[in-house]
Amino acid sequence: MDHAAFADTPASRCAYYRRTCGLPAGIDPEVGRIVVKAGVVGGITMPGGLGQRVRDDLVFRGHPQGPVVAHIRSRRWTFLCRPDVPDDMRLFSALFRLDVSIVPFGGEIALPSPAEASGGFRQWVVAPRDTFRPSGAVIVDCVLTCAGRKGAR
């Protein structure tokens, strides 16, 4: 039996992200990585240490876990979420001071790919299993709570 037909490839992983997880993923032809453009899916990126505290706070509050990508070399985490963060400059300024950013509409979010398994650029902290994504506003609230900046909103 030919086991190559069952190999995990960028194309098969991309198909899984699309069909099972509802992520509009594609393969960037220039570099071959799997990406999602922000729009239907939002992203909130932060330092890994803060990301761990935010993930723990979400669990403590009883919120279901959504997908989280670790960017290994930069030590940053990106929470995939619903794009429902209010457009508020004071909020964005508070997040900027915490080294947290909201992926802008049309911005690319790189996802883990089997093609980079040996390079270790990205890996799932919480892998997507279905189409669920938590509210971006809830994640931002947890960020501000974990960073002790609740009054910044």
ROBA-124513 format. One record per residue: residue in one letter; chain; x, y, z of N, C-alpha, C, O, CB in turn. Coordinates in Angstrom, 2 decimals. Glycine has a CB too. Example, Ala and Ser with C-alpha at 12.3 -4.5 7.8 and 13.67 -1.06 7.14 Angstrom:
// residues 2
<rec "A", "A", <13.19, -5.69, 7.80>, <12.30, -4.50, 7.80>, <13.20, -3.30, 7.80>, <14.24, -3.32, 8.46>, <11.31, -4.47, 9.05>> <rec "S", "A", <12.85, -2.25, 7.08>, <13.67, -1.06, 7.14>, <12.90, 0.03, 7.87>, <13.41, 1.14, 8.04>, <14.08, -0.60, 5.72>> 
***
This chain:
// residues 153
<rec "M", "A", <0.84, -1.18, 0.00>, <0.00, 0.00, 0.00>, <0.88, 1.23, 0.00>, <1.91, 1.27, 0.68>, <-0.96, 0.00, 1.22>> <rec "D", "A", <0.50, 2.22, -0.75>, <1.28, 3.45, -0.87>, <0.90, 4.41, 0.26>, <-0.18, 4.99, 0.26>, <1.04, 4.13, -2.26>> <rec "H", "A", <1.80, 4.56, 1.23>, <1.52, 5.43, 2.36>, <1.71, 6.91, 2.02>, <1.29, 7.77, 2.78>, <2.41, 5.06, 3.53>> <rec "A", "A", <2.34, 7.21, 0.89>, <2.56, 8.60, 0.49>, <1.23, 9.33, 0.29>, <1.15, 10.54, 0.47>, <3.41, 8.67, -0.79>> <rec "A", "A", <0.20, 8.59, -0.09>, <-1.11, 9.21, -0.30>, <-1.68, 9.76, 1.00>, <-2.57, 10.62, 0.96>, <-2.08, 8.21, -0.92>> <rec "F", "A", <-1.19, 9.28, 2.14>, <-1.70, 9.73, 3.43>, <-0.75, 10.70, 4.12>, <-0.97, 11.05, 5.28>, <-1.96, 8.54, 4.32>> <rec "A", "A", <0.28, 11.13, 3.43>, <1.27, 12.03, 4.01>, <0.64, 13.40, 4.27>, <-0.23, 13.85, 3.53>, <2.50, 12.16, 3.09>> <rec "D", "A", <1.11, 14.05, 5.32>, <0.69, 15.40, 5.64>, <1.53, 16.36, 4.81>, <2.74, 16.46, 5.00>, <0.83, 15.70, 7.18>> <rec "T", "A", <0.89, 17.06, 3.89>, <1.57, 18.02, 3.02>, <0.97, 19.40, 3.26>, <-0.09, 19.50, 3.86>, <1.44, 17.60, 1.53>> <rec "P", "A", <1.63, 20.47, 2.79>, <1.00, 21.79, 2.92>, <-0.39, 21.83, 2.29>, <-1.30, 22.47, 2.83>, <1.89, 22.84, 2.27>> <rec "A", "A", <-0.57, 21.17, 1.15>, <-1.88, 21.17, 0.50>, <-2.93, 20.42, 1.32>, <-4.06, 20.89, 1.45>, <-1.78, 20.56, -0.89>> <rec "S", "A", <-2.56, 19.26, 1.87>, <-3.53, 18.51, 2.68>, <-3.85, 19.24, 3.98>, <-4.99, 19.25, 4.43>, <-3.01, 17.09, 2.98>> <rec "R", "A", <-2.84, 19.85, 4.59>, <-3.06, 20.61, 5.83>, <-3.95, 21.82, 5.54>, <-4.86, 22.12, 6.32>, <-1.72, 21.08, 6.45>> <rec "C", "A", <-3.70, 22.50, 4.43>, <-4.51, 23.64, 4.04>, <-5.97, 23.21, 3.83>, <-6.90, 23.91, 4.24>, <-3.95, 24.29, 2.75>> <rec "A", "A", <-6.17, 22.07, 3.19>, <-7.52, 21.55, 2.98>, <-8.21, 21.25, 4.31>, <-9.40, 21.52, 4.47>, <-7.48, 20.27, 2.11>> <rec "Y", "A", <-7.46, 20.69, 5.26>, <-8.01, 20.43, 6.60>, <-8.44, 21.74, 7.27>, <-9.53, 21.84, 7.82>, <-6.97, 19.69, 7.49>> <rec "Y", "A", <-7.56, 22.75, 7.21>, <-7.88, 24.04, 7.82>, <-9.16, 24.61, 7.20>, <-9.99, 25.18, 7.91>, <-6.71, 25.04, 7.64>> <rec "R", "A", <-9.32, 24.47, 5.90>, <-10.49, 25.02, 5.21>, <-11.76, 24.22, 5.54>, <-12.77, 24.79, 5.97>, <-10.26, 25.02, 3.69>> <rec "R", "A", <-11.70, 22.91, 5.35>, <-12.91, 22.09, 5.47>, <-13.35, 21.87, 6.91>, <-14.53, 22.06, 7.24>, <-12.67, 20.75, 4.83>> <rec "T", "A", <-12.44, 21.49, 7.76>, <-12.79, 21.12, 9.13>, <-12.84, 22.32, 10.06>, <-13.70, 22.40, 10.93>, <-11.81, 20.11, 9.66>> <rec "C", "A", <-11.92, 23.26, 9.87>, <-11.76, 24.37, 10.81>, <-12.39, 25.67, 10.33>, <-12.44, 26.64, 11.08>, <-10.31, 24.59, 11.09>> <rec "G", "A", <-12.86, 25.71, 9.10>, <-13.49, 26.92, 8.57>, <-12.53, 28.10, 8.43>, <-12.95, 29.25, 8.41>, <-14.62, 27.32, 9.46>> <rec "L", "A", <-11.24, 27.80, 8.33>, <-10.24, 28.85, 8.15>, <-9.98, 29.05, 6.67>, <-9.61, 28.09, 5.99>, <-8.92, 28.50, 8.91>> <rec "P", "A", <-10.14, 30.26, 6.14>, <-9.91, 30.48, 4.71>, <-8.41, 30.49, 4.38>, <-7.86, 31.51, 3.97>, <-10.56, 31.80, 4.26>> <rec "A", "A", <-7.78, 29.35, 4.58>, <-6.33, 29.24, 4.43>, <-5.93, 29.05, 2.98>, <-6.67, 28.48, 2.17>, <-5.80, 28.08, 5.26>> <rec "G", "A", <-4.76, 29.55, 2.67>, <-4.17, 29.37, 1.35>, <-2.67, 29.23, 1.50>, <-2.12, 29.46, 2.58>, <-4.52, 30.55, 0.41>> <rec "I", "A", <-2.03, 28.85, 0.43>, <-0.58, 28.70, 0.44>, <0.02, 29.90, -0.27>, <-0.28, 30.16, -1.43>, <-0.13, 27.37, -0.23>> <rec "D", "A", <0.88, 30.65, 0.44>, <1.56, 31.80, -0.14>, <2.52, 31.27, -1.20>, <3.46, 30.55, -0.86>, <2.31, 32.65, 0.96>> <rec "P", "A", <2.31, 31.63, -2.48>, <3.15, 31.06, -3.53>, <4.61, 31.50, -3.47>, <5.49, 30.80, -3.97>, <2.58, 31.41, -4.86>> <rec "E", "A", <4.88, 32.65, -2.87>, <6.25, 33.14, -2.82>, <7.12, 32.37, -1.83>, <8.29, 32.11, -2.11>, <6.25, 34.61, -2.45>> <rec "V", "A", <6.55, 32.00, -0.68>, <7.35, 31.32, 0.34>, <6.82, 29.93, 0.70>, <7.49, 29.19, 1.42>, <7.41, 32.17, 1.58>> <rec "G", "A", <5.64, 29.59, 0.22>, <5.10, 28.26, 0.45>, <4.51, 28.03, 1.82>, <4.21, 26.89, 2.17>, <6.14, 27.28, 0.22>> <rec "R", "A", <4.33, 29.07, 2.62>, <3.74, 28.87, 3.94>, <2.22, 28.99, 3.85>, <1.68, 29.57, 2.91>, <4.31, 29.91, 4.96>> <rec "I", "A", <1.55, 28.41, 4.85>, <0.10, 28.46, 4.91>, <-0.30, 29.72, 5.66>, <0.19, 29.99, 6.76>, <-0.49, 27.18, 5.60>> <rec "V", "A", <-1.20, 30.50, 5.06>, <-1.63, 31.76, 5.66>, <-3.15, 31.89, 5.61>, <-3.82, 31.29, 4.77>, <-0.96, 32.95, 4.96>> <rec "V", "A", <-3.65, 32.71, 6.52>, <-5.04, 33.12, 6.54>, <-5.03, 34.63, 6.52>, <-4.27, 35.26, 7.26>, <-5.82, 32.55, 7.80>> <rec "K", "A", <-5.85, 35.23, 5.66>, <-5.96, 36.69, 5.66>, <-7.02, 37.09, 6.67>, <-8.12, 36.53, 6.69>, <-6.31, 37.23, 4.23>> <rec "A", "A", <-6.68, 38.07, 7.50>, <-7.62, 38.55, 8.50>, <-8.82, 39.20, 7.81>, <-8.67, 39.91, 6.82>, <-6.93, 39.56, 9.46>> <rec "G", "A", <-9.96, 38.93, 8.33>, <-11.22, 39.45, 7.80>, <-12.34, 38.69, 8.47>, <-12.92, 39.16, 9.45>, <-11.29, 39.31, 6.24>> <rec "V", "A", <-12.65, 37.51, 7.95>, <-13.63, 36.63, 8.59>, <-13.06, 36.11, 9.90>, <-13.78, 35.88, 10.87>, <-14.02, 35.45, 7.64>> <rec "V", "A", <-11.74, 35.93, 9.91>, <-11.01, 35.48, 11.09>, <-10.16, 36.65, 11.56>, <-9.53, 37.34, 10.76>, <-10.12, 34.22, 10.78>> <rec "G", "A", <-10.14, 36.88, 12.87>, <-9.28, 37.91, 13.43>, <-8.07, 37.29, 14.11>, <-8.02, 36.08, 14.32>, <-10.05, 38.78, 14.42>> <rec "G", "A", <-7.11, 38.12, 14.44>, <-5.93, 37.65, 15.14>, <-5.44, 38.70, 16.12>, <-5.44, 39.89, 15.83>, <-4.83, 37.28, 14.16>> <rec "I", "A", <-5.01, 38.24, 17.28>, <-4.44, 39.12, 18.31>, <-3.09, 38.51, 18.68>, <-3.03, 37.38, 19.16>, <-5.39, 39.27, 19.58>> <rec "T", "A", <-2.02, 39.27, 18.46>, <-0.66, 38.78, 18.67>, <-0.03, 39.47, 19.87>, <-0.19, 40.67, 20.06>, <0.20, 39.01, 17.42>> <rec "M", "A", <0.69, 38.68, 20.68>, <1.28, 39.20, 21.92>, <2.51, 38.38, 22.29>, <2.73, 37.31, 21.74>, <0.25, 39.17, 23.07>> <rec "P", "A", <3.31, 38.90, 23.22>, <4.44, 38.10, 23.72>, <3.94, 36.79, 24.32>, <2.86, 36.73, 24.90>, <5.25, 38.89, 24.76>> <rec "G", "A", <4.75, 35.73, 24.18>, <4.35, 34.41, 24.64>, <4.01, 34.32, 26.11>, <3.07, 33.63, 26.49>, <5.43, 33.45, 24.35>> <rec "G", "A", <4.77, 35.03, 26.97>, <4.48, 34.99, 28.41>, <3.11, 35.55, 28.73>, <2.36, 34.98, 29.52>, <5.55, 35.76, 29.17>> <rec "L", "A", <2.78, 36.67, 28.10>, <1.45, 37.25, 28.28>, <0.40, 36.31, 27.69>, <-0.68, 36.14, 28.26>, <1.37, 38.65, 27.63>> <rec "G", "A", <0.71, 35.71, 26.56>, <-0.22, 34.76, 25.93>, <-0.55, 33.60, 26.85>, <-1.70, 33.17, 26.92>, <0.37, 34.24, 24.63>> <rec "Q", "A", <0.45, 33.09, 27.56>, <0.21, 31.99, 28.51>, <-0.74, 32.44, 29.61>, <-1.65, 31.71, 29.98>, <1.52, 31.49, 29.12>> <rec "R", "A", <-0.52, 33.65, 30.13>, <-1.40, 34.15, 31.19>, <-2.82, 34.37, 30.67>, <-3.79, 34.07, 31.36>, <-0.85, 35.47, 31.76>> <rec "V", "A", <-2.94, 34.89, 29.43>, <-4.26, 35.11, 28.84>, <-4.98, 33.77, 28.64>, <-6.16, 33.64, 28.97>, <-4.13, 35.86, 27.49>> <rec "R", "A", <-4.26, 32.78, 28.10>, <-4.87, 31.45, 27.91>, <-5.34, 30.89, 29.25>, <-6.46, 30.37, 29.34>, <-3.87, 30.48, 27.25>> <rec "D", "A", <-4.51, 30.98, 30.29>, <-4.89, 30.49, 31.61>, <-6.10, 31.24, 32.16>, <-6.98, 30.64, 32.78>, <-3.71, 30.61, 32.57>> <rec "D", "A", <-6.14, 32.56, 31.94>, <-7.27, 33.36, 32.41>, <-8.56, 32.98, 31.69>, <-9.62, 32.91, 32.30>, <-6.98, 34.86, 32.22>> <rec "L", "A", <-8.46, 32.73, 30.38>, <-9.64, 32.29, 29.63>, <-10.18, 30.97, 30.18>, <-11.39, 30.79, 30.32>, <-9.31, 32.15, 28.13>> <rec "V", "A", <-9.26, 30.04, 30.48>, <-9.67, 28.74, 31.05>, <-10.30, 28.96, 32.42>, <-11.34, 28.38, 32.73>, <-8.45, 27.78, 31.17>> <rec "F", "A", <-9.66, 29.80, 33.26>, <-10.17, 30.07, 34.60>, <-11.57, 30.67, 34.55>, <-12.41, 30.34, 35.38>, <-9.23, 31.02, 35.35>> <rec "R", "A", <-11.83, 31.54, 33.57>, <-13.16, 32.15, 33.42>, <-14.18, 31.22, 32.79>, <-15.36, 31.55, 32.72>, <-13.05, 33.41, 32.58>> <rec "G", "A", <-13.74, 30.05, 32.34>, <-14.65, 29.08, 31.76>, <-14.94, 29.29, 30.29>, <-15.91, 28.75, 29.76>, <-15.92, 29.10, 32.50>> <rec "H", "A", <-14.11, 30.07, 29.60>, <-14.30, 30.30, 28.17>, <-13.72, 29.12, 27.39>, <-12.64, 28.63, 27.72>, <-13.64, 31.63, 27.72>> <rec "P", "A", <-14.41, 28.67, 26.36>, <-13.86, 27.59, 25.54>, <-12.58, 28.04, 24.83>, <-12.44, 29.22, 24.48>, <-14.89, 27.11, 24.50>> <rec "Q", "A", <-11.66, 27.11, 24.63>, <-10.38, 27.42, 24.00>, <-10.54, 27.52, 22.49>, <-11.16, 26.66, 21.86>, <-9.33, 26.37, 24.35>> <rec "G", "A", <-9.96, 28.57, 21.93>, <-9.89, 28.72, 20.48>, <-8.46, 28.49, 20.04>, <-7.57, 28.31, 20.87>, <-10.39, 30.11, 20.04>> <rec "P", "A", <-8.22, 28.50, 18.74>, <-6.89, 28.24, 18.21>, <-5.87, 29.31, 18.61>, <-6.16, 30.50, 18.60>, <-6.95, 28.13, 16.71>> <rec "V", "A", <-4.67, 28.85, 18.96>, <-3.57, 29.75, 19.32>, <-2.30, 29.23, 18.64>, <-1.95, 28.05, 18.78>, <-3.39, 29.83, 20.88>> <rec "V", "A", <-1.62, 30.10, 17.91>, <-0.39, 29.76, 17.21>, <0.79, 30.36, 17.96>, <0.77, 31.54, 18.31>, <-0.41, 30.26, 15.74>> <rec "A", "A", <1.82, 29.54, 18.20>, <3.08, 30.04, 18.77>, <4.06, 30.28, 17.63>, <4.28, 29.40, 16.80>, <3.68, 29.03, 19.82>> <rec "H", "A", <4.64, 31.47, 17.60>, <5.68, 31.81, 16.64>, <6.99, 31.62, 17.41>, <7.38, 32.47, 18.21>, <5.53, 33.30, 16.05>> <rec "I", "A", <7.66, 30.51, 17.16>, <8.76, 30.04, 18.00>, <9.92, 31.04, 18.08>, <10.36, 31.38, 19.18>, <9.27, 28.73, 17.48>> <rec "R", "A", <10.41, 31.49, 16.96>, <11.60, 32.36, 16.98>, <11.34, 33.72, 17.62>, <12.20, 34.25, 18.33>, <12.10, 32.57, 15.57>> <rec "S", "A", <10.17, 34.28, 17.38>, <9.87, 35.60, 17.95>, <9.26, 35.51, 19.34>, <9.04, 36.53, 20.00>, <8.93, 36.36, 17.03>> <rec "R", "A", <8.97, 34.29, 19.79>, <8.37, 34.06, 21.11>, <7.06, 34.84, 21.28>, <6.83, 35.47, 22.31>, <9.35, 34.45, 22.22>> <rec "R", "A", <6.23, 34.78, 20.24>, <4.94, 35.46, 20.27>, <3.84, 34.45, 20.00>, <4.06, 33.41, 19.37>, <4.89, 36.62, 19.22>> <rec "W", "A", <2.65, 34.77, 20.49>, <1.48, 33.94, 20.28>, <0.43, 34.75, 19.53>, <0.29, 35.96, 19.76>, <0.92, 33.41, 21.63>> <rec "T", "A", <-0.30, 34.09, 18.65>, <-1.43, 34.71, 17.98>, <-2.68, 33.91, 18.29>, <-2.75, 32.71, 18.00>, <-1.20, 34.81, 16.44>> <rec "F", "A", <-3.66, 34.58, 18.89>, <-4.96, 34.00, 19.18>, <-5.85, 34.25, 17.96>, <-6.06, 35.40, 17.58>, <-5.60, 34.61, 20.49>> <rec "L", "A", <-6.37, 33.19, 17.36>, <-7.35, 33.36, 16.28>, <-8.71, 33.58, 16.94>, <-9.06, 32.90, 17.90>, <-7.37, 32.11, 15.32>> <rec "C", "A", <-9.45, 34.53, 16.42>, <-10.69, 34.93, 17.09>, <-11.69, 35.49, 16.09>, <-11.42, 35.60, 14.90>, <-10.40, 35.97, 18.17>> <rec "R", "A", <-12.86, 35.83, 16.62>, <-13.83, 36.57, 15.81>, <-13.35, 38.02, 15.77>, <-12.85, 38.54, 16.77>, <-15.31, 36.45, 16.41>> <rec "P", "A", <-13.48, 38.68, 14.63>, <-12.98, 40.06, 14.51>, <-13.99, 41.07, 15.05>, <-14.56, 41.86, 14.30>, <-12.67, 40.37, 13.04>> <rec "D", "A", <-14.20, 41.04, 16.37>, <-15.21, 41.91, 16.98>, <-14.61, 42.90, 17.98>, <-15.32, 43.39, 18.86>, <-16.26, 41.07, 17.66>> <rec "V", "A", <-13.33, 43.20, 17.86>, <-12.69, 44.17, 18.75>, <-13.12, 45.56, 18.31>, <-13.02, 45.89, 17.13>, <-11.12, 44.03, 18.74>> <rec "P", "A", <-13.61, 46.39, 19.24>, <-14.07, 47.72, 18.86>, <-12.92, 48.58, 18.30>, <-11.78, 48.46, 18.74>, <-14.71, 48.42, 20.05>> <rec "D", "A", <-13.25, 49.43, 17.35>, <-12.28, 50.34, 16.75>, <-12.13, 51.55, 17.67>, <-12.85, 52.54, 17.53>, <-12.72, 50.77, 15.30>> <rec "D", "A", <-11.20, 51.45, 18.61>, <-11.04, 52.46, 19.66>, <-9.56, 52.79, 19.81>, <-8.77, 51.94, 20.23>, <-11.64, 51.96, 21.01>> <rec "M", "A", <-9.18, 54.00, 19.46>, <-7.76, 54.38, 19.48>, <-7.15, 54.30, 20.89>, <-5.99, 53.94, 21.03>, <-7.59, 55.80, 18.94>> <rec "R", "A", <-7.92, 54.62, 21.92>, <-7.37, 54.50, 23.29>, <-7.07, 53.04, 23.61>, <-6.06, 52.73, 24.25>, <-8.37, 55.08, 24.33>> <rec "L", "A", <-7.95, 52.14, 23.17>, <-7.72, 50.72, 23.38>, <-6.48, 50.26, 22.62>, <-5.64, 49.55, 23.18>, <-8.96, 49.91, 22.95>> <rec "F", "A", <-6.36, 50.65, 21.35>, <-5.20, 50.26, 20.55>, <-3.91, 50.81, 21.15>, <-2.87, 50.14, 21.11>, <-5.37, 50.75, 19.10>> <rec "S", "A", <-3.97, 52.01, 21.70>, <-2.78, 52.59, 22.34>, <-2.39, 51.79, 23.59>, <-1.21, 51.53, 23.82>, <-3.05, 54.06, 22.72>> <rec "A", "A", <-3.39, 51.41, 24.37>, <-3.11, 50.60, 25.57>, <-2.51, 49.26, 25.18>, <-1.57, 48.78, 25.83>, <-4.40, 50.38, 26.40>> <rec "L", "A", <-3.04, 48.64, 24.13>, <-2.51, 47.37, 23.67>, <-1.10, 47.53, 23.11>, <-0.24, 46.68, 23.34>, <-3.44, 46.77, 22.60>> <rec "F", "A", <-0.86, 48.61, 22.38>, <0.47, 48.88, 21.83>, <1.51, 48.96, 22.94>, <2.61, 48.43, 22.80>, <0.46, 50.19, 21.02>> <rec "R", "A", <1.17, 49.62, 24.04>, <2.10, 49.74, 25.17>, <2.39, 48.38, 25.80>, <3.41, 48.22, 26.47>, <1.53, 50.68, 26.22>> <rec "L", "A", <1.51, 47.41, 25.59>, <1.72, 46.05, 26.11>, <2.36, 45.13, 25.06>, <2.53, 43.94, 25.31>, <0.38, 45.45, 26.56>> <rec "D", "A", <2.73, 45.68, 23.90>, <3.31, 44.92, 22.79>, <2.31, 43.91, 22.25>, <2.67, 42.80, 21.86>, <4.59, 44.20, 23.24>> <rec "V", "A", <1.03, 44.31, 22.22>, <-0.06, 43.48, 21.71>, <-0.61, 44.18, 20.47>, <-0.79, 45.40, 20.47>, <-1.18, 43.25, 22.79>> <rec "S", "A", <-0.87, 43.41, 19.43>, <-1.42, 44.01, 18.22>, <-2.59, 43.20, 17.69>, <-2.66, 41.98, 17.83>, <-0.34, 44.13, 17.15>> <rec "I", "A", <-3.52, 43.92, 17.08>, <-4.65, 43.32, 16.40>, <-4.24, 43.20, 14.93>, <-3.82, 44.19, 14.32>, <-5.98, 44.18, 16.58>> <rec "V", "A", <-4.34, 42.01, 14.36>, <-3.98, 41.84, 12.96>, <-4.99, 42.64, 12.13>, <-6.19, 42.41, 12.25>, <-3.98, 40.32, 12.54>> <rec "P", "A", <-4.52, 43.58, 11.30>, <-5.45, 44.42, 10.55>, <-6.18, 43.64, 9.46>, <-5.70, 42.61, 9.00>, <-4.71, 45.59, 9.92>> <rec "F", "A", <-7.32, 44.14, 9.05>, <-8.10, 43.53, 7.98>, <-7.20, 43.34, 6.76>, <-6.56, 44.30, 6.31>, <-9.36, 44.39, 7.62>> <rec "G", "A", <-7.14, 42.13, 6.23>, <-6.29, 41.84, 5.08>, <-4.88, 41.42, 5.45>, <-4.13, 40.96, 4.59>, <-6.22, 43.02, 4.19>> <rec "G", "A", <-4.51, 41.56, 6.72>, <-3.19, 41.14, 7.17>, <-3.09, 39.62, 7.17>, <-4.10, 38.92, 7.30>, <-2.88, 41.69, 8.57>> <rec "E", "A", <-1.88, 39.12, 7.01>, <-1.69, 37.67, 6.96>, <-1.34, 37.10, 8.32>, <-0.53, 37.65, 9.06>, <-0.61, 37.32, 5.96>> <rec "I", "A", <-1.96, 35.97, 8.63>, <-1.66, 35.20, 9.83>, <-1.08, 33.87, 9.35>, <-1.76, 33.09, 8.69>, <-2.95, 34.98, 10.75>> <rec "A", "A", <0.19, 33.63, 9.68>, <0.84, 32.38, 9.26>, <0.42, 31.25, 10.20>, <0.40, 31.42, 11.41>, <2.39, 32.54, 9.25>> <rec "L", "A", <0.10, 30.11, 9.62>, <-0.32, 28.94, 10.37>, <0.75, 27.86, 10.29>, <1.54, 27.84, 9.35>, <-1.67, 28.42, 9.84>> <rec "P", "A", <0.77, 26.96, 11.26>, <1.72, 25.85, 11.20>, <1.53, 25.01, 9.93>, <0.40, 24.78, 9.48>, <1.58, 24.95, 12.44>> <rec "S", "A", <2.64, 24.57, 9.38>, <2.63, 23.79, 8.15>, <3.58, 22.61, 8.29>, <4.62, 22.74, 8.92>, <3.01, 24.66, 6.94>> <rec "P", "A", <3.24, 21.47, 7.71>, <4.16, 20.33, 7.78>, <5.47, 20.60, 7.04>, <6.48, 19.96, 7.33>, <3.50, 19.09, 7.20>> <rec "A", "A", <5.48, 21.53, 6.11>, <6.69, 21.84, 5.35>, <7.75, 22.48, 6.23>, <8.94, 22.44, 5.90>, <6.36, 22.76, 4.18>> <rec "E", "A", <7.35, 23.07, 7.34>, <8.32, 23.75, 8.20>, <8.54, 23.01, 9.52>, <9.10, 23.56, 10.46>, <7.86, 25.17, 8.49>> <rec "A", "A", <8.10, 21.78, 9.59>, <8.21, 21.01, 10.83>, <9.64, 20.95, 11.34>, <9.86, 21.02, 12.55>, <7.69, 19.60, 10.62>> <rec "S", "A", <10.61, 20.83, 10.46>, <12.00, 20.75, 10.91>, <12.55, 22.10, 11.31>, <13.44, 22.19, 12.16>, <12.88, 20.15, 9.82>> <rec "G", "A", <12.01, 23.19, 10.71>, <12.48, 24.54, 11.04>, <11.89, 25.08, 12.32>, <12.49, 25.94, 12.96>, <12.17, 25.47, 9.92>> <rec "G", "A", <10.72, 24.59, 12.70>, <10.11, 25.01, 13.96>, <9.72, 26.47, 14.01>, <9.91, 27.12, 15.05>, <11.02, 24.72, 15.07>> <rec "F", "A", <9.18, 27.02, 12.93>, <8.78, 28.42, 12.93>, <7.49, 28.66, 13.71>, <7.38, 29.60, 14.49>, <8.62, 28.92, 11.51>> <rec "R", "A", <6.50, 27.77, 13.47>, <5.19, 27.93, 14.10>, <4.68, 26.58, 14.56>, <4.93, 25.55, 13.93>, <4.18, 28.58, 13.13>> <rec "Q", "A", <3.96, 26.60, 15.68>, <3.30, 25.38, 16.14>, <2.03, 25.78, 16.88>, <1.90, 26.90, 17.37>, <4.24, 24.53, 17.05>> <rec "W", "A", <1.11, 24.83, 16.96>, <-0.14, 25.11, 17.66>, <0.06, 24.99, 19.16>, <0.61, 24.00, 19.64>, <-1.26, 24.14, 17.19>> <rec "V", "A", <-0.39, 26.00, 19.91>, <-0.51, 25.92, 21.36>, <-1.85, 25.24, 21.64>, <-1.94, 24.32, 22.45>, <-0.42, 27.34, 22.05>> <rec "V", "A", <-2.88, 25.73, 20.96>, <-4.20, 25.11, 20.97>, <-4.58, 24.95, 19.50>, <-4.82, 25.94, 18.81>, <-5.29, 25.98, 21.78>> <rec "A", "A", <-4.63, 23.73, 19.03>, <-4.93, 23.47, 17.62>, <-6.43, 23.61, 17.35>, <-7.25, 23.31, 18.21>, <-4.46, 22.05, 17.22>> <rec "P", "A", <-6.78, 24.08, 16.16>, <-8.20, 24.15, 15.82>, <-8.75, 22.74, 15.58>, <-8.09, 21.89, 14.98>, <-8.43, 25.04, 14.55>> <rec "R", "A", <-9.96, 22.51, 16.07>, <-10.61, 21.22, 15.86>, <-11.90, 21.37, 15.08>, <-12.44, 20.41, 14.52>, <-10.88, 20.55, 17.21>> <rec "D", "A", <-12.39, 22.62, 15.05>, <-13.65, 22.90, 14.38>, <-13.67, 24.38, 14.01>, <-12.61, 25.01, 13.95>, <-14.88, 22.52, 15.28>> <rec "T", "A", <-14.84, 24.93, 13.77>, <-14.94, 26.32, 13.32>, <-15.02, 27.33, 14.46>, <-15.13, 28.53, 14.21>, <-16.14, 26.48, 12.46>> <rec "F", "A", <-14.96, 26.87, 15.72>, <-15.09, 27.79, 16.84>, <-13.90, 28.75, 16.92>, <-12.74, 28.34, 16.82>, <-15.22, 27.02, 18.15>> <rec "R", "A", <-14.22, 30.03, 17.11>, <-13.24, 31.05, 17.45>, <-13.85, 31.93, 18.53>, <-14.99, 32.36, 18.41>, <-12.82, 31.88, 16.20>> <rec "P", "A", <-13.08, 32.22, 19.59>, <-13.62, 33.06, 20.66>, <-13.73, 34.52, 20.21>, <-13.17, 34.92, 19.19>, <-12.75, 32.96, 21.91>> <rec "S", "A", <-14.44, 35.27, 20.98>, <-14.58, 36.70, 20.73>, <-13.24, 37.41, 20.93>, <-12.56, 37.19, 21.93>, <-15.65, 37.31, 21.66>> <rec "G", "A", <-12.87, 38.24, 19.97>, <-11.65, 39.04, 20.12>, <-11.78, 40.02, 21.28>, <-10.80, 40.30, 21.97>, <-11.36, 39.80, 18.82>> <rec "A", "A", <-12.97, 40.55, 21.49>, <-13.20, 41.49, 22.60>, <-12.95, 40.81, 23.95>, <-12.42, 41.44, 24.87>, <-14.64, 42.05, 22.55>> <rec "V", "A", <-13.33, 39.55, 24.08>, <-13.09, 38.80, 25.32>, <-11.59, 38.59, 25.52>, <-11.09, 38.71, 26.63>, <-13.84, 37.44, 25.29>> <rec "I", "A", <-10.88, 38.26, 24.44>, <-9.43, 38.08, 24.55>, <-8.76, 39.38, 24.97>, <-7.87, 39.37, 25.82>, <-8.84, 37.58, 23.21>> <rec "V", "A", <-9.17, 40.49, 24.37>, <-8.60, 41.79, 24.73>, <-8.87, 42.10, 26.20>, <-8.00, 42.61, 26.90>, <-9.17, 42.92, 23.83>> <rec "D", "A", <-10.08, 41.80, 26.67>, <-10.40, 42.01, 28.08>, <-9.47, 41.20, 28.98>, <-9.01, 41.69, 30.00>, <-11.87, 41.63, 28.36>> <rec "C", "A", <-9.20, 39.95, 28.58>, <-8.27, 39.12, 29.36>, <-6.85, 39.68, 29.30>, <-6.14, 39.64, 30.31>, <-8.28, 37.67, 28.83>> <rec "V", "A", <-6.44, 40.19, 28.16>, <-5.11, 40.81, 28.03>, <-4.98, 41.95, 29.03>, <-4.00, 42.03, 29.77>, <-4.86, 41.33, 26.59>> <rec "L", "A", <-5.96, 42.83, 29.05>, <-5.91, 44.00, 29.94>, <-5.94, 43.57, 31.40>, <-5.26, 44.16, 32.24>, <-7.07, 44.96, 29.64>> <rec "T", "A", <-6.74, 42.55, 31.71>, <-6.79, 42.05, 33.09>, <-5.45, 41.44, 33.50>, <-4.93, 41.73, 34.58>, <-7.92, 40.99, 33.23>> <rec "C", "A", <-4.89, 40.61, 32.64>, <-3.63, 39.94, 32.95>, <-2.47, 40.92, 33.06>, <-1.53, 40.70, 33.82>, <-3.31, 38.90, 31.89>> <rec "A", "A", <-2.55, 42.00, 32.31>, <-1.49, 42.99, 32.35>, <-1.74, 44.06, 33.42>, <-0.93, 44.98, 33.57>, <-1.35, 43.65, 30.99>> <rec "G", "A", <-2.85, 43.94, 34.15>, <-3.15, 44.90, 35.22>, <-3.58, 46.25, 34.71>, <-3.41, 47.25, 35.40>, <-1.96, 45.07, 36.10>> <rec "R", "A", <-4.14, 46.28, 33.49>, <-4.55, 47.54, 32.89>, <-6.04, 47.61, 32.64>, <-6.49, 48.17, 31.64>, <-3.82, 47.75, 31.59>> <rec "K", "A", <-6.81, 47.05, 33.54>, <-8.26, 46.98, 33.35>, <-8.85, 48.37, 33.09>, <-9.79, 48.50, 32.31>, <-8.93, 46.35, 34.59>> <rec "G", "A", <-8.32, 49.39, 33.72>, <-8.85, 50.74, 33.54>, <-8.51, 51.37, 32.21>, <-8.96, 52.49, 31.94>, <-8.35, 51.61, 34.60>> <rec "A", "A", <-7.74, 50.70, 31.36>, <-7.33, 51.28, 30.09>, <-8.45, 51.30, 29.08>, <-8.36, 52.00, 28.07>, <-6.17, 50.53, 29.53>> <rec "R", "A", <-9.51, 50.55, 29.33>, <-10.62, 50.49, 28.37>, <-11.61, 51.56, 28.60>, <-12.60, 51.64, 27.87>, <-11.30, 49.19, 28.42>> 
***
